[in-house]
């Protein structure tokens, strides 16, 4: 008879090396405004899946799209300022 064993020990043995680094966490933190804005767009789109959009739904979706564009613009400007600090001064 062949026994089936779990590989839980082998999988979790490498867990400390799979944690995100501080630099990766900082990058995620910088992207959070964009991520939150995109979640708002998804929320608005999910609401519209099973009904006909009315004027308020259309506004909500449009505003959510505008928040995404604003957040992406701010992130791009921050990245450009960090890459070329002498130009922004």
Secondary structure, 3 states (H helix, E strand, C coil): CCCCCCCHHHHHCCHHHHCCCHHHHHHHHHHHHHHHHHHHHHHHHHHCCCCCCCHHHHHHHHHHHHHHHHHHHHHHHHHHHHHCHHHHC
